[in-house]
């Protein structure tokens, strides 16, 4: 099994230099993938988010 790094919206926002609300909006709109652990708990797979953003034309540059 491969370990994945699951981040909160706040942690992901810090890495991408965004606001947490932007991360949540992008997830709701399907721009970035999200993992729903329960009805109220959502996490983000760092590598999956990077892949999704790099695959989009004009994607927001992110720092690693």
PQR file of N, CA, C, O and H, with PARSE charges and radii, in Angstrom:
ATOM      1  N   UNK A   1       0.838  -1.179   0.000 -0.4000 1.5000
ATOM      2  CA  UNK A   1       0.000   0.000   0.000 -0.0000 2.0000
ATOM      3  C   UNK A   1       0.888   1.251   0.000  0.5500 1.7000
ATOM      4  O   UNK A   1       1.898   1.305   0.702 -0.5500 1.4000
ATOM      5  N   UNK A   2       0.503   2.239  -0.785 -0.4000 1.5000
ATOM      6  CA  UNK A   2       1.262   3.478  -0.882 -0.0000 2.0000
ATOM      7  C   UNK A   2       0.688   4.481   0.111  0.5500 1.7000
ATOM      8  O   UNK A   2      -0.522   4.700   0.158 -0.5500 1.4000
ATOM      9  H   UNK A   2      -0.318   2.194  -1.355  0.4000 1.0000
ATOM     10  N   UNK A   3       1.565   5.085   0.901 -0.4000 1.5000
ATOM     11  CA  UNK A   3       1.125   6.133   1.817 -0.0000 2.0000
ATOM     12  C   UNK A   3       0.923   7.419   1.033  0.5500 1.7000
ATOM     13  O   UNK A   3       1.755   7.797   0.208 -0.5500 1.4000
ATOM     14  H   UNK A   3       2.548   4.907   0.863  0.4000 1.0000
ATOM     15  N   UNK A   4      -0.190   8.085   1.302 -0.4000 1.5000
ATOM     16  CA  UNK A   4      -0.439   9.367   0.660 -0.0000 2.0000
ATOM     17  C   UNK A   4      -0.487  10.441   1.735  0.5500 1.7000
ATOM     18  O   UNK A   4      -0.865  10.189   2.880 -0.5500 1.4000
ATOM     19  H   UNK A   4      -0.866   7.778   1.972  0.4000 1.0000
ATOM     20  N   UNK A   5      -0.103  11.614   1.346 -0.4000 1.5000
ATOM     21  CA  UNK A   5      -0.105  12.723   2.269 -0.0000 2.0000
ATOM     22  C   UNK A   5      -1.432  13.452   2.125  0.5500 1.7000
ATOM     23  O   UNK A   5      -1.658  14.148   1.135 -0.5500 1.4000
ATOM     24  H   UNK A   5       0.205  11.818   0.417  0.4000 1.0000
ATOM     25  N   UNK A   6      -2.316  13.294   3.117 -0.4000 1.5000
ATOM     26  CA  UNK A   6      -3.608  13.955   3.090 -0.0000 2.0000
ATOM     27  C   UNK A   6      -3.536  15.238   3.911  0.5500 1.7000
ATOM     28  O   UNK A   6      -3.102  15.238   5.063 -0.5500 1.4000
ATOM     29  H   UNK A   6      -2.133  12.729   3.921  0.4000 1.0000
ATOM     30  N   UNK A   7      -3.969  16.321   3.294 -0.4000 1.5000
ATOM     31  CA  UNK A   7      -3.871  17.637   3.908 -0.0000 2.0000
ATOM     32  C   UNK A   7      -5.245  18.238   4.149  0.5500 1.7000
ATOM     33  O   UNK A   7      -6.205  17.920   3.447 -0.5500 1.4000
ATOM     34  H   UNK A   7      -4.322  16.322   2.358  0.4000 1.0000
ATOM     35  N   UNK A   8      -5.332  19.103   5.141 -0.4000 1.5000
ATOM     36  CA  UNK A   8      -6.547  19.878   5.348 -0.0000 2.0000
ATOM     37  C   UNK A   8      -6.566  21.008   4.318  0.5500 1.7000
ATOM     38  O   UNK A   8      -5.569  21.256   3.640 -0.5500 1.4000
ATOM     39  H   UNK A   8      -4.552  19.362   5.711  0.4000 1.0000
ATOM     40  N   UNK A   9      -7.697  21.683   4.206 -0.4000 1.5000
ATOM     41  CA  UNK A   9      -7.792  22.820   3.292 -0.0000 2.0000
ATOM     42  C   UNK A   9      -6.796  23.905   3.690  0.5500 1.7000
ATOM     43  O   UNK A   9      -6.209  24.557   2.827 -0.5500 1.4000
ATOM     44  H   UNK A   9      -8.507  21.482   4.757  0.4000 1.0000
ATOM     45  N   UNK A  10      -6.607  24.098   4.979 -0.4000 1.5000
ATOM     46  CA  UNK A  10      -5.662  25.115   5.455 -0.0000 2.0000
ATOM     47  C   UNK A  10      -4.236  24.752   5.076  0.5500 1.7000
ATOM     48  O   UNK A  10      -3.485  25.604   4.600 -0.5500 1.4000
ATOM     49  H   UNK A  10      -7.084  23.569   5.680  0.4000 1.0000
ATOM     50  N   UNK A  11      -3.854  23.500   5.282 -0.4000 1.5000
ATOM     51  CA  UNK A  11      -2.501  23.058   4.941 -0.0000 2.0000
ATOM     52  C   UNK A  11      -2.253  23.165   3.436  0.5500 1.7000
ATOM     53  O   UNK A  11      -1.192  23.618   3.006 -0.5500 1.4000
ATOM     54  H   UNK A  11      -4.464  22.808   5.669  0.4000 1.0000
ATOM     55  N   UNK A  12      -3.233  22.745   2.645 -0.4000 1.5000
ATOM     56  CA  UNK A  12      -3.091  22.827   1.191 -0.0000 2.0000
ATOM     57  C   UNK A  12      -3.002  24.281   0.743  0.5500 1.7000
ATOM     58  O   UNK A  12      -2.196  24.616  -0.125 -0.5500 1.4000
ATOM     59  H   UNK A  12      -4.094  22.377   2.994  0.4000 1.0000
ATOM     60  N   UNK A  13      -3.811  25.132   1.319 -0.4000 1.5000
ATOM     61  CA  UNK A  13      -3.788  26.555   0.973 -0.0000 2.0000
ATOM     62  C   UNK A  13      -2.420  27.160   1.257  0.5500 1.7000
ATOM     63  O   UNK A  13      -1.917  27.955   0.463 -0.5500 1.4000
ATOM     64  H   UNK A  13      -4.466  24.860   2.024  0.4000 1.0000
ATOM     65  N   UNK A  14      -1.819  26.795   2.370 -0.4000 1.5000
ATOM     66  CA  UNK A  14      -0.484  27.305   2.699 -0.0000 2.0000
ATOM     67  C   UNK A  14       0.539  26.876   1.652  0.5500 1.7000
ATOM     68  O   UNK A  14       1.386  27.673   1.248 -0.5500 1.4000
ATOM     69  H   UNK A  14      -2.227  26.149   3.015  0.4000 1.0000
ATOM     70  N   UNK A  15       0.465  25.630   1.216 -0.4000 1.5000
ATOM     71  CA  UNK A  15       1.427  25.133   0.226 -0.0000 2.0000
ATOM     72  C   UNK A  15       1.242  25.789  -1.140  0.5500 1.7000
ATOM     73  O   UNK A  15       2.208  25.998  -1.874 -0.5500 1.4000
ATOM     74  H   UNK A  15      -0.222  24.983   1.545  0.4000 1.0000
ATOM     75  N   UNK A  16      -0.011  26.111  -1.474 -0.4000 1.5000
ATOM     76  CA  UNK A  16      -0.302  26.703  -2.778 -0.0000 2.0000
ATOM     77  C   UNK A  16      -0.338  28.227  -2.736  0.5500 1.7000
ATOM     78  O   UNK A  16      -0.550  28.879  -3.759 -0.5500 1.4000
ATOM     79  H   UNK A  16      -0.796  25.942  -0.878  0.4000 1.0000
ATOM     80  N   UNK A  17      -0.131  28.781  -1.560 -0.4000 1.5000
ATOM     81  CA  UNK A  17      -0.179  30.232  -1.375 -0.0000 2.0000
ATOM     82  C   UNK A  17      -1.547  30.784  -1.774  0.5500 1.7000
ATOM     83  O   UNK A  17      -1.649  31.768  -2.506 -0.5500 1.4000
ATOM     84  H   UNK A  17       0.041  28.252  -0.730  0.4000 1.0000
ATOM     85  N   UNK A  18      -2.594  30.128  -1.275 -0.4000 1.5000
ATOM     86  CA  UNK A  18      -3.979  30.514  -1.525 -0.0000 2.0000
ATOM     87  C   UNK A  18      -4.709  30.658  -0.197  0.5500 1.7000
ATOM     88  O   UNK A  18      -4.166  30.357   0.866 -0.5500 1.4000
ATOM     89  H   UNK A  18      -2.511  29.329  -0.680  0.4000 1.0000
ATOM     90  N   UNK A  19      -5.936  31.119  -0.280 -0.4000 1.5000
ATOM     91  CA  UNK A  19      -6.798  31.131   0.903 -0.0000 2.0000
ATOM     92  C   UNK A  19      -7.502  29.784   1.012  0.5500 1.7000
ATOM     93  O   UNK A  19      -7.793  29.154  -0.005 -0.5500 1.4000
ATOM     94  H   UNK A  19      -6.377  31.364  -1.143  0.4000 1.0000
ATOM     95  N   UNK A  20      -7.777  29.338   2.231 -0.4000 1.5000
ATOM     96  CA  UNK A  20      -8.504  28.068   2.393 -0.0000 2.0000
ATOM     97  C   UNK A  20      -9.855  28.074   1.679  0.5500 1.7000
ATOM     98  O   UNK A  20     -10.290  27.040   1.173 -0.5500 1.4000
ATOM     99  H   UNK A  20      -7.541  29.850   3.057  0.4000 1.0000
ATOM    100  N   UNK A  21     -10.513  29.212   1.635 -0.4000 1.5000
ATOM    101  CA  UNK A  21     -11.813  29.278   0.948 -0.0000 2.0000
ATOM    102  C   UNK A  21     -11.656  28.997  -0.547  0.5500 1.7000
ATOM    103  O   UNK A  21     -12.547  28.405  -1.156 -0.5500 1.4000
ATOM    104  H   UNK A  21     -10.160  30.052   2.046  0.4000 1.0000
ATOM    105  N   UNK A  22     -10.539  29.410  -1.146 -0.4000 1.5000
ATOM    106  CA  UNK A  22     -10.285  29.129  -2.561 -0.0000 2.0000
ATOM    107  C   UNK A  22     -10.109  27.631  -2.774  0.5500 1.7000
ATOM    108  O   UNK A  22     -10.622  27.074  -3.745 -0.5500 1.4000
ATOM    109  H   UNK A  22      -9.815  29.890  -0.651  0.4000 1.0000
ATOM    110  N   UNK A  23      -9.392  26.985  -1.876 -0.4000 1.5000
ATOM    111  CA  UNK A  23      -9.204  25.529  -1.961 -0.0000 2.0000
ATOM    112  C   UNK A  23     -10.564  24.830  -1.908  0.5500 1.7000
ATOM    113  O   UNK A  23     -10.827  23.917  -2.691 -0.5500 1.4000
ATOM    114  H   UNK A  23      -8.975  27.437  -1.088  0.4000 1.0000
ATOM    115  N   UNK A  24     -11.414  25.255  -0.997 -0.4000 1.5000
ATOM    116  CA  UNK A  24     -12.740  24.629  -0.858 -0.0000 2.0000
ATOM    117  C   UNK A  24     -13.605  24.849  -2.107  0.5500 1.7000
ATOM    118  O   UNK A  24     -14.307  23.942  -2.554 -0.5500 1.4000
ATOM    119  H   UNK A  24     -11.201  25.997  -0.361  0.4000 1.0000
ATOM    120  N   UNK A  25     -13.546  26.043  -2.653 -0.4000 1.5000
ATOM    121  CA  UNK A  25     -14.313  26.338  -3.874 -0.0000 2.0000
ATOM    122  C   UNK A  25     -13.811  25.483  -5.031  0.5500 1.7000
ATOM    123  O   UNK A  25     -14.607  24.890  -5.759 -0.5500 1.4000
ATOM    124  H   UNK A  25     -12.976  26.781  -2.290  0.4000 1.0000
ATOM    125  N   UNK A  26     -12.494  25.418  -5.202 -0.4000 1.5000
ATOM    126  CA  UNK A  26     -11.928  24.594  -6.274 -0.0000 2.0000
ATOM    127  C   UNK A  26     -12.351  23.139  -6.123  0.5500 1.7000
ATOM    128  O   UNK A  26     -12.648  22.476  -7.116 -0.5500 1.4000
ATOM    129  H   UNK A  26     -11.847  25.899  -4.610  0.4000 1.0000
ATOM    130  N   UNK A  27     -12.383  22.637  -4.893 -0.4000 1.5000
ATOM    131  CA  UNK A  27     -12.789  21.246  -4.667 -0.0000 2.0000
ATOM    132  C   UNK A  27     -14.260  21.057  -5.027  0.5500 1.7000
ATOM    133  O   UNK A  27     -14.622  20.073  -5.672 -0.5500 1.4000
ATOM    134  H   UNK A  27     -12.141  23.176  -4.086  0.4000 1.0000
ATOM    135  N   UNK A  28     -15.105  21.994  -4.613 -0.4000 1.5000
ATOM    136  CA  UNK A  28     -16.537  21.893  -4.929 -0.0000 2.0000
ATOM    137  C   UNK A  28     -16.779  21.926  -6.428  0.5500 1.7000
ATOM    138  O   UNK A  28     -17.674  21.245  -6.930 -0.5500 1.4000
ATOM    139  H   UNK A  28     -14.812  22.793  -4.089  0.4000 1.0000
ATOM    140  N   UNK A  29     -15.993  22.707  -7.141 -0.4000 1.5000
ATOM    141  CA  UNK A  29     -16.156  22.842  -8.592 -0.0000 2.0000
ATOM    142  C   UNK A  29     -15.447  21.737  -9.374  0.5500 1.7000
ATOM    143  O   UNK A  29     -15.561  21.669 -10.598 -0.5500 1.4000
ATOM    144  H   UNK A  29     -15.266  23.259  -6.734  0.4000 1.0000
ATOM    145  N   UNK A  30     -14.722  20.879  -8.672 -0.4000 1.5000
ATOM    146  CA  UNK A  30     -14.053  19.763  -9.332 -0.0000 2.0000
ATOM    147  C   UNK A  30     -12.711  20.121  -9.946  0.5500 1.7000
ATOM    148  O   UNK A  30     -12.147  19.320 -10.691 -0.5500 1.4000
ATOM    149  H   UNK A  30     -14.630  20.935  -7.678  0.4000 1.0000
ATOM    150  N   UNK A  31     -12.189  21.296  -9.654 -0.4000 1.5000
ATOM    151  CA  UNK A  31     -10.886  21.690 -10.211 -0.0000 2.0000
ATOM    152  C   UNK A  31      -9.748  20.897  -9.582  0.5500 1.7000
ATOM    153  O   UNK A  31      -8.753  20.592 -10.240 -0.5500 1.4000
ATOM    154  H   UNK A  31     -12.648  21.946  -9.048  0.4000 1.0000
ATOM    155  N   UNK A  32      -9.903  20.565  -8.296 -0.4000 1.5000
ATOM    156  CA  UNK A  32      -8.918  19.733  -7.608 -0.0000 2.0000
ATOM    157  C   UNK A  32      -9.656  18.569  -6.939  0.5500 1.7000
ATOM    158  O   UNK A  32     -10.798  18.728  -6.509 -0.5500 1.4000
ATOM    159  H   UNK A  32     -10.711  20.813  -7.762  0.4000 1.0000
ATOM    160  N   UNK A  33      -9.017  17.415  -6.852 -0.4000 1.5000
ATOM    161  CA  UNK A  33      -9.665  16.263  -6.221 -0.0000 2.0000
ATOM    162  C   UNK A  33      -9.656  16.391  -4.696  0.5500 1.7000
ATOM    163  O   UNK A  33      -8.739  16.961  -4.105 -0.5500 1.4000
ATOM    164  H   UNK A  33      -8.090  17.286  -7.202  0.4000 1.0000
ATOM    165  N   UNK A  34     -10.693  15.849  -4.089 -0.4000 1.5000
ATOM    166  CA  UNK A  34     -10.812  15.865  -2.631 -0.0000 2.0000
ATOM    167  C   UNK A  34     -11.208  14.477  -2.156  0.5500 1.7000
ATOM    168  O   UNK A  34     -11.863  13.726  -2.880 -0.5500 1.4000
ATOM    169  H   UNK A  34     -11.438  15.386  -4.569  0.4000 1.0000
ATOM    170  N   UNK A  35     -10.809  14.142  -0.942 -0.4000 1.5000
ATOM    171  CA  UNK A  35     -11.147  12.859  -0.325 -0.0000 2.0000
ATOM    172  C   UNK A  35     -12.075  13.153   0.844  0.5500 1.7000
ATOM    173  O   UNK A  35     -11.681  13.817   1.802 -0.5500 1.4000
ATOM    174  H   UNK A  35     -10.277  14.751  -0.354  0.4000 1.0000
ATOM    175  N   UNK A  36     -13.299  12.665   0.768 -0.4000 1.5000
ATOM    176  CA  UNK A  36     -14.265  12.888   1.836 -0.0000 2.0000
ATOM    177  C   UNK A  36     -14.167  11.715   2.815  0.5500 1.7000
ATOM    178  O   UNK A  36     -14.489  10.578   2.471 -0.5500 1.4000
ATOM    179  H   UNK A  36     -13.620  12.126  -0.010  0.4000 1.0000
ATOM    180  N   UNK A  37     -13.721  12.008   4.032 -0.4000 1.5000
ATOM    181  CA  UNK A  37     -13.561  10.978   5.060 -0.0000 2.0000
ATOM    182  C   UNK A  37     -14.838  10.763   5.861  0.5500 1.7000
ATOM    183  O   UNK A  37     -15.077   9.675   6.385 -0.5500 1.4000
ATOM    184  H   UNK A  37     -13.459  12.932   4.311  0.4000 1.0000
ATOM    185  N   UNK A  38     -15.645  11.794   5.950 -0.4000 1.5000
ATOM    186  CA  UNK A  38     -16.951  11.734   6.601 -0.0000 2.0000
ATOM    187  C   UNK A  38     -17.756  12.897   6.027  0.5500 1.7000
ATOM    188  O   UNK A  38     -17.220  13.678   5.241 -0.5500 1.4000
ATOM    189  H   UNK A  38     -15.450  12.678   5.525  0.4000 1.0000
ATOM    190  N   UNK A  39     -19.025  13.030   6.399 -0.4000 1.5000
ATOM    191  CA  UNK A  39     -19.807  14.129   5.827 -0.0000 2.0000
ATOM    192  C   UNK A  39     -19.186  15.522   6.042  0.5500 1.7000
ATOM    193  O   UNK A  39     -19.400  16.424   5.232 -0.5500 1.4000
ATOM    194  H   UNK A  39     -19.461  12.396   7.038  0.4000 1.0000
ATOM    195  N   UNK A  40     -18.435  15.693   7.107 -0.4000 1.5000
ATOM    196  CA  UNK A  40     -17.865  17.008   7.391 -0.0000 2.0000
ATOM    197  C   UNK A  40     -16.349  17.085   7.256  0.5500 1.7000
ATOM    198  O   UNK A  40     -15.778  18.170   7.373 -0.5500 1.4000
ATOM    199  H   UNK A  40     -18.261  14.961   7.765  0.4000 1.0000
ATOM    200  N   UNK A  41     -15.687  15.956   7.012 -0.4000 1.5000
ATOM    201  CA  UNK A  41     -14.222  15.938   6.970 -0.0000 2.0000
ATOM    202  C   UNK A  41     -13.751  15.670   5.540  0.5500 1.7000
ATOM    203  O   UNK A  41     -14.019  14.620   4.957 -0.5500 1.4000
ATOM    204  H   UNK A  41     -16.151  15.075   6.918  0.4000 1.0000
ATOM    205  N   UNK A  42     -13.035  16.668   4.997 -0.4000 1.5000
ATOM    206  CA  UNK A  42     -12.504  16.570   3.638 -0.0000 2.0000
ATOM    207  C   UNK A  42     -10.998  16.766   3.709  0.5500 1.7000
ATOM    208  O   UNK A  42     -10.510  17.648   4.415 -0.5500 1.4000
ATOM    209  H   UNK A  42     -12.818  17.521   5.470  0.4000 1.0000
ATOM    210  N   UNK A  43     -10.275  15.947   2.982 -0.4000 1.5000
ATOM    211  CA  UNK A  43      -8.823  16.071   2.924 -0.0000 2.0000
ATOM    212  C   UNK A  43      -8.403  16.071   1.457  0.5500 1.7000
ATOM    213  O   UNK A  43      -9.170  15.705   0.567 -0.5500 1.4000
ATOM    214  H   UNK A  43     -10.671  15.230   2.409  0.4000 1.0000
ATOM    215  N   UNK A  44      -7.170  16.489   1.238 -0.4000 1.5000
ATOM    216  CA  UNK A  44      -6.656  16.636  -0.113 -0.0000 2.0000
ATOM    217  C   UNK A  44      -5.345  15.877  -0.239  0.5500 1.7000
ATOM    218  O   UNK A  44      -4.439  16.034   0.579 -0.5500 1.4000
ATOM    219  H   UNK A  44      -6.547  16.786   1.962  0.4000 1.0000
ATOM    220  N   UNK A  45      -5.257  15.049  -1.281 -0.4000 1.5000
ATOM    221  CA  UNK A  45      -4.041  14.295  -1.583 -0.0000 2.0000
ATOM    222  C   UNK A  45      -3.113  15.233  -2.348  0.5500 1.7000
ATOM    223  O   UNK A  45      -3.415  15.646  -3.468 -0.5500 1.4000
ATOM    224  H   UNK A  45      -5.993  14.922  -1.946  0.4000 1.0000
ATOM    225  N   UNK A  46      -1.985  15.561  -1.733 -0.4000 1.5000
ATOM    226  CA  UNK A  46      -1.049  16.540  -2.285 -0.0000 2.0000
ATOM    227  C   UNK A  46      -0.650  16.204  -3.719  0.5500 1.7000
ATOM    228  O   UNK A  46      -0.713  17.074  -4.587 -0.5500 1.4000
ATOM    229  H   UNK A  46      -1.740  15.225  -0.824  0.4000 1.0000
ATOM    230  N   UNK A  47      -0.243  14.971  -3.989 -0.4000 1.5000
ATOM    231  CA  UNK A  47       0.209  14.602  -5.329 -0.0000 2.0000
ATOM    232  C   UNK A  47      -0.929  14.653  -6.342  0.5500 1.7000
ATOM    233  O   UNK A  47      -0.716  15.053  -7.487 -0.5500 1.4000
ATOM    234  H   UNK A  47      -0.192  14.263  -3.284  0.4000 1.0000
ATOM    235  N   UNK A  48      -2.127  14.257  -5.942 -0.4000 1.5000
ATOM    236  CA  UNK A  48      -3.276  14.304  -6.850 -0.0000 2.0000
ATOM    237  C   UNK A  48      -3.647  15.748  -7.183  0.5500 1.7000
ATOM    238  O   UNK A  48      -4.023  16.050  -8.316 -0.5500 1.4000
ATOM    239  H   UNK A  48      -2.300  13.932  -5.012  0.4000 1.0000
ATOM    240  N   UNK A  49      -3.542  16.629  -6.207 -0.4000 1.5000
ATOM    241  CA  UNK A  49      -3.830  18.046  -6.448 -0.0000 2.0000
ATOM    242  C   UNK A  49      -2.800  18.630  -7.417  0.5500 1.7000
ATOM    243  O   UNK A  49      -3.164  19.330  -8.362 -0.5500 1.4000
ATOM    244  H   UNK A  49      -3.237  16.383  -5.286  0.4000 1.0000
ATOM    245  N   UNK A  50      -1.521  18.346  -7.184 -0.4000 1.5000
ATOM    246  CA  UNK A  50      -0.476  18.837  -8.090 -0.0000 2.0000
ATOM    247  C   UNK A  50      -0.715  18.349  -9.513  0.5500 1.7000
ATOM    248  O   UNK A  50      -0.605  19.115 -10.471 -0.5500 1.4000
ATOM    249  H   UNK A  50      -1.226  17.778  -6.415  0.4000 1.0000
ATOM    250  N   UNK A  51      -1.039  17.083  -9.639 -0.4000 1.5000
ATOM    251  CA  UNK A  51      -1.294  16.505 -10.961 -0.0000 2.0000
ATOM    252  C   UNK A  51      -2.468  17.201 -11.632  0.5500 1.7000
ATOM    253  O   UNK A  51      -2.404  17.515 -12.821 -0.5500 1.4000
ATOM    254  H   UNK A  51      -1.128  16.460  -8.861  0.4000 1.0000
ATOM    255  N   UNK A  52      -3.525  17.442 -10.892 -0.4000 1.5000
ATOM    256  CA  UNK A  52      -4.710  18.105 -11.448 -0.0000 2.0000
ATOM    257  C   UNK A  52      -4.388  19.530 -11.877  0.5500 1.7000
ATOM    258  O   UNK A  52      -4.817  19.961 -12.948 -0.5500 1.4000
ATOM    259  H   UNK A  52      -3.577  17.186  -9.927  0.4000 1.0000
ATOM    260  N   UNK A  53      -3.653  20.256 -11.075 -0.4000 1.5000
ATOM    261  CA  UNK A  53      -3.332  21.640 -11.408 -0.0000 2.0000
ATOM    262  C   UNK A  53      -2.355  21.727 -12.572  0.5500 1.7000
ATOM    263  O   UNK A  53      -2.475  22.619 -13.411 -0.5500 1.4000
ATOM    264  H   UNK A  53      -3.305  19.906 -10.205  0.4000 1.0000
ATOM    265  N   UNK A  54      -1.403  20.826 -12.634 -0.4000 1.5000
ATOM    266  CA  UNK A  54      -0.424  20.843 -13.734 -0.0000 2.0000
ATOM    267  C   UNK A  54      -1.058  20.425 -15.050  0.5500 1.7000
ATOM    268  O   UNK A  54      -0.582  20.799 -16.121 -0.5500 1.4000
ATOM    269  H   UNK A  54      -1.305  20.101 -11.953  0.4000 1.0000
ATOM    270  N   UNK A  55      -2.121  19.657 -14.970 -0.4000 1.5000
ATOM    271  CA  UNK A  55      -2.792  19.189 -16.176 -0.0000 2.0000
ATOM    272  C   UNK A  55      -3.725  20.214 -16.792  0.5500 1.7000
ATOM    273  O   UNK A  55      -4.240  20.000 -17.890 -0.5500 1.4000
ATOM    274  H   UNK A  55      -2.508  19.352 -14.100  0.4000 1.0000
ATOM    275  N   UNK A  56      -3.952  21.337 -16.097 -0.4000 1.5000
ATOM    276  CA  UNK A  56      -4.863  22.368 -16.595 -0.0000 2.0000
ATOM    277  C   UNK A  56      -4.076  23.481 -17.287  0.5500 1.7000
ATOM    278  O   UNK A  56      -3.011  23.878 -16.814 -0.5500 1.4000
ATOM    279  H   UNK A  56      -3.534  21.511 -15.205  0.4000 1.0000
ATOM    280  N   UNK A  57      -4.586  23.969 -18.377 -0.4000 1.5000
ATOM    281  CA  UNK A  57      -3.978  25.119 -19.047 -0.0000 2.0000
ATOM    282  C   UNK A  57      -4.180  26.330 -18.151  0.5500 1.7000
ATOM    283  O   UNK A  57      -5.272  26.549 -17.627 -0.5500 1.4000
ATOM    284  H   UNK A  57      -5.452  23.647 -18.761  0.4000 1.0000
ATOM    285  N   UNK A  58      -3.133  27.109 -17.977 -0.4000 1.5000
ATOM    286  CA  UNK A  58      -3.246  28.318 -17.186 -0.0000 2.0000
ATOM    287  C   UNK A  58      -3.410  28.050 -15.702  0.5500 1.7000
ATOM    288  O   UNK A  58      -3.898  28.909 -14.967 -0.5500 1.4000
ATOM    289  H   UNK A  58      -2.246  26.932 -18.402  0.4000 1.0000
ATOM    290  N   UNK A  59      -3.015  26.889 -15.261 -0.4000 1.5000
ATOM    291  CA  UNK A  59      -3.150  26.556 -13.837 -0.0000 2.0000
ATOM    292  C   UNK A  59      -2.300  27.480 -12.988  0.5500 1.7000
ATOM    293  O   UNK A  59      -1.251  27.963 -13.415 -0.5500 1.4000
ATOM    294  H   UNK A  59      -2.619  26.192 -15.858  0.4000 1.0000
ATOM    295  N   UNK A  60      -2.766  27.709 -11.805 -0.4000 1.5000
ATOM    296  CA  UNK A  60      -2.037  28.548 -10.861 -0.0000 2.0000
ATOM    297  C   UNK A  60      -0.727  27.861 -10.494  0.5500 1.7000
ATOM    298  O   UNK A  60      -0.742  26.699 -10.090 -0.5500 1.4000
ATOM    299  H   UNK A  60      -3.618  27.317 -11.458  0.4000 1.0000
ATOM    300  N   UNK A  61       0.400  28.546 -10.624 -0.4000 1.5000
ATOM    301  CA  UNK A  61       1.669  27.932 -10.243 -0.0000 2.0000
ATOM    302  C   UNK A  61       1.680  27.616  -8.762  0.5500 1.7000
ATOM    303  O   UNK A  61       1.192  28.406  -7.954 -0.5500 1.4000
ATOM    304  H   UNK A  61       0.413  29.491 -10.952  0.4000 1.0000
ATOM    305  N   UNK A  62       2.218  26.500  -8.409 -0.4000 1.5000
ATOM    306  CA  UNK A  62       2.277  26.132  -7.001 -0.0000 2.0000
ATOM    307  C   UNK A  62       3.706  25.837  -6.613  0.5500 1.7000
ATOM    308  O   UNK A  62       4.525  25.419  -7.432 -0.5500 1.4000
ATOM    309  H   UNK A  62       2.615  25.859  -9.065  0.4000 1.0000
ATOM    310  N   UNK A  63       3.981  26.065  -5.357 -0.4000 1.5000
ATOM    311  CA  UNK A  63       5.328  25.802  -4.866 -0.0000 2.0000
ATOM    312  C   UNK A  63       5.353  24.460  -4.184  0.5500 1.7000
ATOM    313  O   UNK A  63       4.389  24.075  -3.523 -0.5500 1.4000
ATOM    314  H   UNK A  63       3.316  26.405  -4.693  0.4000 1.0000
ATOM    315  N   UNK A  64       6.429  23.759  -4.336 -0.4000 1.5000
ATOM    316  CA  UNK A  64       6.559  22.421  -3.727 -0.0000 2.0000
ATOM    317  C   UNK A  64       7.442  22.482  -2.522  0.5500 1.7000
ATOM    318  O   UNK A  64       7.673  21.461  -1.874 -0.5500 1.4000
ATOM    319  H   UNK A  64       7.212  24.072  -4.873  0.4000 1.0000
TER
END
